[in-house]
Amino acid sequence: MMIRRQLLGILTNRLNAEKAWSHDPDILRREIRRPLFILGLPRTGTTALHHLLGQDPEVQVLEYWLAAAPGPRPPRDTWKSDPRYKQSERDLRTMYWLDPGLKAMHLMTADGPEECRHLLCQTFTDDTFECNATIPSYVRWYRGQDMRPAYQQHKRLLQLIGAPTPERRWLLKYPVHMGNLRTLLEIYPDACFVQTHRDPAAVIPSICSLVAGFHSLYEDDFDRRALASDQLELWAHRLEAGVAVRGEQPRERFFDLHFAELQSDPLGAVRRLYDHFGFALGDEAQCRMRAHLAANPRGKHGEHVYSAAEYGLSVPAMHERFAAYAKHFAVAAEA
């Protein structure tokens, strides 16, 4: 039932997007200038940074409800009466009811910033499908695909959603982009990137726990150790691919932010990031960011409890697999 609904929803969204573009072809001629993409391993502060930077009124984010059902972003005071918004609220309530622990792992709200996964799902080329269930044949197919059609659709959907405010800079986040940087740069040649860093041995077990949480919504039983082995290799490969592409680009295109700094001085980190790219950080943005930090202390929605042992992971083995990455970005071991 869940998968049927998901696939029908994706196909419906594709049809609705095509209808919108046919009614207003000018949408696809609007420029997207210097979008800022947040990269990095999951569980390295990417979500916290996304929510924090999204407080800037000069940027636009991909709100969950519009990612789930793309269309031109309507005025803010109309959202709660929109059937698509109401559906997103119901979907999130159901997901967290089925597995309450997911909220502590990854908080999503209908009006909050969401990852780009919904947009890539429209071409059926995204981690979402393999994160939800064990489908080896899909994984083999997906990992061999040319991702250009997916990122072309990604851009068209951003043009659609941001049609009412094309002058505002896009702020986007998705760890998966790290493995597709060359393709992303073809589609967004002036994109800017902030990459978060943290000891991989501190985050890989957490990633496995998160993916296992989504699996549990769809599958009664699955091999946690096989899942962990696959996730370990997948993210190591993506980091290596990202390093290779970064070596081909001017260094000023990227800003590196370590998790410890984001935790200890988030506003200072934001100021350095903005200075690096020449973005203006206004007083209102800083005020809203301070209010957001005060209202959202770490652990507000519970603690994410997991262990490396339940996934057959060892700290030495993880450090060995990510040694080249850790050395390149001076990432210190946390354990």
N, C-alpha and C positions, 0 to 999 in steps of 0.2 A: 504493500500500500504506500509506504513512504517513498520507495524508489519510483513507482509509477507517478506519484504526485510531483516528485522532483523533476523527472524528465519531461512531463507535460508542461510544467511551469517554465522550464528552459525554452521549450519550443514556442510556447505562448509569448514569452518575452522577445524571442527573435522576430516573430511575426509583428508584434507591436512596434518594435524598433524599425523594421522595414516600412511599416505604414507611416510612422512619424517622418522618416527621411523622405518618403515619396511625397508627403504633403508639404514639406519645407526643405527642399534640397540645399538651401543656403546653410543649414546647420552643419553640413559636412565640409563647408569651406571656411569655417571659423577656426582660427589658429589656437593652439595650446602652447603657450610660451613658458619655457623654463619650469616645467613641473618638477616638484621635489619628491623623490622616491626614497622611502625608508627601507633599507635592506638590513640583513643580518640574520643569524640563526634565530629561529623561534626561541622564546624564553630569555632573550637578551635585553629586554626593555623596549622592544619595537612597539608594542601596543601602548605602553605608558607614554612613550615619546609621541606616538601618533595622536593620542588624546590630548597631550599637552600642547603640541604645535597647532592642533586643530582649534584651539581657543582664539587664535589670531583672526580677527574679523576680516582681514585682508586676503585670507586664503579660503578655498573651498575644498571640502572633503567629500568622499564617497559615503554618504549616509547609508546605513544598513538597508533601510526600506527602499531606497532608490537603487541600490545595488541589486536587491532582490527582485525589483520590478522597474527597470529603467524607463525614465521619461523625463521631460524637462522639469527641473526642480521648481515646484510652485512656491508661493509666499509662505513663510514659516508659520503664520497663524492659521493656515488651512490644513496643516499636516494631519492633525489628530482626527479630522473628519474624513480623510482620504481612505477609501477601502483598502488600498495597498498598504498604507501605514498600519491600519488595524490588523490586517493579516500578518504583517511582520511581527507585531506585538504578540499575537496568538501563537505564531510559530516559535518564537523565542521562549514564551512561557511554557509551551509544551516540551521543548528540548530540555530546559532546566528542570522541569518536573520529572522527566524520564531519568535524568542523571543530574541531581543537584550539585554534585561535585564539579561539574564543568564550569560553573560560574566562577569558582576560585581559580580555575586554570585559564579561562579566556572569557572575559566579560564582553558581551555584545548587547546593545540596546537599539531599538528601532531608529532613534534619531542620532545615534552616535556614529563615529567614523568606522567604516568596515574595510576589510582587506579587499583586494581586487579579484578574489576567487570567483565571485558571481559572474564577472565579466568574461573571464577566461572559460568558464563553464559553458558559455554560449556556443563555443566551438567544440565542446566535449573534450577539451584538452586541459585538464587541471588536476591537482593533487586531491581535490575534494572527493573524487570517486574512489580512489584507492585508500583514502583515509577513512572512508565510511565502511568499506567491506574488503574482504580478501578476494581480489579478482586478478589473478596473475596474467591472464591473457590481455586484459585491458592495460595493465601496467607495461607489458612488453610493447604494446601498440603505442601507447601514449609517449613513452620515453624515446620512441623513434620518429616522432612527428616533427615536421617543420613548423615552428611556432609563429611564423610570420602571419598567417591568417588569424591566429588568436589575438596577436597584438594589434593587427589592423582593426579587428572588431572591438578590441579594448578602446582604441582611440575614438572610433566612431561613437561608441556608447558614452564616453566622456563628453564628446561634443554635444551629444543629445542631452545628457543630464545637465551640463553646464551652459546650455543655450541661453538661459536668461541672464547669466553673469559671466560672459566669456572673458571679461577683463581680470577676473580674480585668478590668482595662481593656484594650480592644483597641488594638493598635498596627498600623496598616495603611499600605501604601505602593503608589502606582501613579501615575505621571505623567499617565496618561489622565484621571484624576479631575478634573484641572485644567479640562478642557473641559466637564465635566458638574457643576460645583459647585452650580448652582441645584437640579438634581435630587437630588444627594447630600444637600443640606441639607433637602430635603423628607423624605427617608427617615431621616436622622440629624440632627434639629434642634438637638442640643446638641453636635455634633461640634467638635473642636478641630483646628487645622491648623498645620503648620510647612511653610513654603515655602523651598526652597533656591534660591540665585541664583548665577549665574556668567555671564560674558561669552558670549552665544549664539554668537559667531563661533568660540569655543574648543570648543563642544560640538556644533554642528549637523553638522560633518563626522564626528564620532565617532558620532553617532546614525545617520547614513547608513551608516557602516561596520558598525554593529551590525545594522541592518535588512538590509543586503546579506549579512551572514553568515548570517542565518536564511533569506533567499531562496536562498542557494546550496545549502541542504539539500534544497530542493524543485525548483529550476529550474536548468537547465544554463546558461542565458544570460538576461540581462535588461539593461535600459537603466539604467545607474547614474546618468546625468545626469537622466533623467526621475524616477527614484526620489528624487534629492536635491531637485529642484524641488518635488515633492509634499511631502516631509518638511519643507522650509523653510516652506512656506505653512501646513501643518497645525499645526506647533508655534507659529508666530507667531499664528495664529488662536486657538489654545487659551490662550495667555498673555493675549491681549487679552480673551477671554471671561472668564477668571479675574479679571482686573483689574476688569471691569465688575461682577461679582458681589461681589467683595470690597468695592467701594464702597458696596454696599447693606447690609453687615453691620457690627456693632460691631468696632472695630479690635482689641480684646482677643481676638477669636476666632482671630487669626492671629499667628504668630511668624515673622519673616523671618530667615533665616540665610544668610550669604554663604559661598561655597565656601572662600574664603581663611581665614575664621575657623575653619571646620570642620577644615581641614587643620592650622592652626597651634595650635589649642587646643580639641581636641574635647571634653574633659571640661568645660572652662569653658563651651563652647557648650551642653552638655547641662544644666549647672546653671542657666544663664540661661533656657533653655527651660522647665525644670521650675518655676522661680520665676514665670515669666510666667503659667503656667496653674494655679499653686497645687498642683502635684503634689509628693508627698513623694519625695525621692531618698535612699534608705537606704544605709547603709554597705556592705551586701552588694552592692547594685547597682553602687556605685562601684568596689568591688573587682573585680567581674566585668568591668566595662567596661575597667578598666586592664589586666587580663589579656588581654582580647580585643584591645586595641590593640597590646599587646606581641607577641601571637602572629600578628597580621595586618598587617604593614607594607605600605605601598603598593608594588605591583609584585610581590607574593608569587607570583602566578600568571602572571607574564610581563607584557610591555608591550604595550599596544594600539597597533599601528602603522597609520597611515592618513594621507591627505593630502587637503586640500580640493580640490586641482587634479583629482584623479581623478574627482571628482563634479561638476566644473564650477562650483565655488563660489568666490566671492571674498570676502575679509574686508570690503571696503567695502560690498558689496551686502548682506551679512548684517547689518552694523551699521546700515545704512539701514533694513532691514526691521524690525529690533527696536528702533529708536531710541526709540519711545514707551515701550516696556517698560523699557529700560535707564535712561531718565530718571526714570521713576516710582519705581524701586527703587534708584536710585543705583548701578547696576551698571557697574563700570569695565571698559574694554577691556583684554584681556590681550595683544593683539597689534595 
